[in-house]
Amino acid sequence: MSQHIYDITVIGGGPVGMFATFYAGLRNADVHLIESLPQLGGQTLALYPEKEIYDVAGFPHIKGKDLVSQLEQQMAAFEPKVTLDTSVKTLTQDDNGVFEIGTDQETFYSKSVIIAIGTGAFAPRKLAFDYDPALEGTYVNYYVNDLADFKDIDVAIAGGGDSAIDWALALNEIAKSVTIIHRRDKFRGLESSVEKMKQSTINIKTPYLLNDLTLTDQRLNIDLKKMKSDDHETITADKLLVNYGFTSDSRILRNWAIDLKGADVKVDHNMHTSRELVYSVGDSAYYEGKVKLIATGFGEVPAAVNDALETLYPERKQPLHSTSIFN
Ligand SMILES: Cc1cc2nc3c(=O)[nH]c(=O)nc-3n(C[C@H](O)[C@H](O)[C@H](O)COP(=O)(O)OP(=O)(O)OC[C@H]3O[C@@H](n4cnc5c(N)ncnc54)[C@H](O)[C@@H]3O)c2cc1C
């Protein structure tokens, strides 16, 4: 069976992996980006979408979510292949040196690899009790893929951070009702957003912990337990959105036959790892004096991409400056 072999596969769709994908496209590479979450943006979108970032060149300040959206727009110029919701597990090579990138979905092939996995694969922190797994994706959601799914229905949101509050405010515009449930009386969000939520029609249930979920007549019964008490209360909703944050795990790197420094990947001045044609950029890359910032990761990308392409195609001489590419 013939399989597509990319020039460069970027593992990890955080801001640095997204920029690497764009830059590889700019350098005429056939590039593939694989991201474990159903969304791009890494820590910036998952952990601080509303935070203003002040140290990315060219932006006096920009919200995390807006930087990700700009990167998405920049990346789209070269229509790269993007595979979401897919976690890379193994990195092996066939007899011809082609990388076999084993994921939890299928195997992909590439001539070189750029590891941009940050602090490791992100996964949403799940509800702390057992519930029918069939509810997930329909009644119980950990992401909002399409706002329209929440139109004119009763929505319950679990969580007390920025993300939960932002979704409560956004969904309150289109849902029939929104109830936010948090185990503390005090929310951990931006003060102005918390205030906006308190002034809105959003129902606020604190301090309650979600205790159980059942389905009756296509409605969720959500059993809530009041903190530090034996009191229970049941609310009903059409959908539950859980916003308990994310966990990350980079232990997978130990099986990829590359030298590590603690949990990070050791690289040289070209961001090259100890394995031929495998590079690392962004938070996952380690060298002496490394500073884990978005700007640092962006700066590392050209070295990795250009070195990979010069190694793969030594005969292909390209101009270095982007303007001449668009001429
Ligand atoms: C609260 C907070 C505030 C911050 N503020 C700033 C700031 O103001 N300025 C600044 O410059 N930096 C800031 N940072 C740091 C900045 O977010 C990171 O430096 C940046 O996100 C690194 O980008 P990255 O693409 O290397 O990694 P990440 O953003 O961590 O993205 C890595 C991506 O790889 C994916 N992934 C991991 N493993 C796999 C796998 N096996 N298969 C497929 N995909 C995988 C992950 O799901 C993730 O999406 C902040 C960080 C935090 C937590």
The ligand as an SDF file (V2000), in Angstrom:
LIG
                    3D

 53 58  0  0  0  0  0  0  0  0999 V2000
   -0.4780   30.7010   32.7530 C   0  0  0  0  0  0  0  0  0  0  0  0
    0.6340   30.8610   31.7300 C   0  0  0  0  0  0  0  0  0  0  0  0
    0.9250   32.1120   31.2360 C   0  0  0  0  0  0  0  0  0  0  0  0
    1.9490   32.2800   30.2860 C   0  0  0  0  0  0  0  0  0  0  0  0
    2.2180   33.5270   29.8190 N   0  0  0  0  0  0  0  0  0  0  0  0
    3.1670   33.7000   28.8640 C   0  0  0  0  0  0  0  0  0  0  0  0
    3.4540   34.9910   28.3300 C   0  0  0  0  0  0  0  0  0  0  0  0
    2.8650   36.0030   28.7350 O   0  0  0  0  0  0  0  0  0  0  0  0
    4.4120   35.0850   27.3610 N   0  0  0  0  0  0  0  0  0  0  0  0
    5.0990   33.9980   26.8880 C   0  0  0  0  0  0  0  0  0  0  0  0
    5.9360   34.1470   25.9960 O   0  0  0  0  0  0  0  0  0  0  0  0
    4.8500   32.7750   27.3850 N   0  0  0  0  0  0  0  0  0  0  0  0
    3.9150   32.5930   28.3600 C   0  0  0  0  0  0  0  0  0  0  0  0
    3.6820   31.3390   28.8660 N   0  0  0  0  0  0  0  0  0  0  0  0
    4.4810   30.2110   28.3590 C   0  0  0  0  0  0  0  0  0  0  0  0
    3.9970   29.8040   26.9560 C   0  0  0  0  0  0  0  0  0  0  0  0
    2.6210   29.4740   27.0010 O   0  0  0  0  0  0  0  0  0  0  0  0
    4.8000   28.6270   26.4390 C   0  0  0  0  0  0  0  0  0  0  0  0
    6.1600   29.0170   26.3510 O   0  0  0  0  0  0  0  0  0  0  0  0
    4.2800   28.2120   25.0550 C   0  0  0  0  0  0  0  0  0  0  0  0
    2.9460   27.7810   25.1220 O   0  0  0  0  0  0  0  0  0  0  0  0
    5.1430   27.0970   24.4720 C   0  0  0  0  0  0  0  0  0  0  0  0
    4.5880   26.7310   23.2480 O   0  0  0  0  0  0  0  0  0  0  0  0
    4.8190   25.2850   22.6240 P   0  0  0  0  0  0  0  0  0  0  0  0
    4.1290   25.3030   21.3140 O   0  0  0  0  0  0  0  0  0  0  0  0
    6.2630   24.9480   22.6950 O   0  0  0  0  0  0  0  0  0  0  0  0
    4.1210   24.2720   23.6500 O   0  0  0  0  0  0  0  0  0  0  0  0
    2.6150   24.1450   24.1810 P   0  0  0  0  0  0  0  0  0  0  0  0
    1.9270   25.4470   24.1920 O   0  0  0  0  0  0  0  0  0  0  0  0
    2.7460   23.4090   25.4800 O   0  0  0  0  0  0  0  0  0  0  0  0
    1.9090   23.2160   23.1140 O   0  0  0  0  0  0  0  0  0  0  0  0
    2.2800   21.8760   22.9650 C   0  0  0  0  0  0  0  0  0  0  0  0
    1.1640   21.1570   22.2420 C   0  0  0  0  0  0  0  0  0  0  0  0
    1.6110   19.8450   21.9060 O   0  0  0  0  0  0  0  0  0  0  0  0
    0.5340   18.9290   22.0880 C   0  0  0  0  0  0  0  0  0  0  0  0
    1.1040   17.6030   22.3180 N   0  0  0  0  0  0  0  0  0  0  0  0
    1.8420   17.2090   23.3720 C   0  0  0  0  0  0  0  0  0  0  0  0
    2.1850   15.9100   23.2580 N   0  0  0  0  0  0  0  0  0  0  0  0
    1.6530   15.4770   22.0840 C   0  0  0  0  0  0  0  0  0  0  0  0
    1.6560   14.2260   21.4210 C   0  0  0  0  0  0  0  0  0  0  0  0
    2.2810   13.1550   21.9300 N   0  0  0  0  0  0  0  0  0  0  0  0
    0.9730   14.1120   20.2420 N   0  0  0  0  0  0  0  0  0  0  0  0
    0.3340   15.1980   19.7140 C   0  0  0  0  0  0  0  0  0  0  0  0
    0.3150   16.4130   20.3150 N   0  0  0  0  0  0  0  0  0  0  0  0
    0.9670   16.5550   21.4860 C   0  0  0  0  0  0  0  0  0  0  0  0
   -0.1800   19.4730   23.3190 C   0  0  0  0  0  0  0  0  0  0  0  0
   -1.5320   19.0080   23.3850 O   0  0  0  0  0  0  0  0  0  0  0  0
   -0.0930   20.9800   23.0870 C   0  0  0  0  0  0  0  0  0  0  0  0
   -1.2060   21.4690   22.3770 O   0  0  0  0  0  0  0  0  0  0  0  0
    2.6810   31.1520   29.8280 C   0  0  0  0  0  0  0  0  0  0  0  0
    2.3650   29.8680   30.3070 C   0  0  0  0  0  0  0  0  0  0  0  0
    1.3490   29.7210   31.2580 C   0  0  0  0  0  0  0  0  0  0  0  0
    1.0280   28.3390   31.7710 C   0  0  0  0  0  0  0  0  0  0  0  0
  1  2  1  0
  2  3  1  0
  2 52  2  0
  3  4  2  0
  4  5  1  0
  4 50  1  0
  5  6  2  0
  6  7  1  0
  6 13  1  0
  7  8  2  0
  7  9  1  0
  9 10  1  0
 10 11  2  0
 10 12  1  0
 12 13  2  0
 13 14  1  0
 14 15  1  0
 14 50  1  0
 15 16  1  0
 16 17  1  0
 16 18  1  0
 18 19  1  0
 18 20  1  0
 20 21  1  0
 20 22  1  0
 22 23  1  0
 23 24  1  0
 24 25  2  0
 24 26  1  0
 24 27  1  0
 27 28  1  0
 28 29  2  0
 28 30  1  0
 28 31  1  0
 31 32  1  0
 32 33  1  0
 33 34  1  0
 33 48  1  0
 34 35  1  0
 35 36  1  0
 35 46  1  0
 36 37  1  0
 36 45  1  0
 37 38  2  0
 38 39  1  0
 39 40  1  0
 39 45  2  0
 40 41  1  0
 40 42  2  0
 42 43  1  0
 43 44  2  0
 44 45  1  0
 46 47  1  0
 46 48  1  0
 48 49  1  0
 50 51  2  0
 51 52  1  0
 52 53  1  0
M  END
$$$$
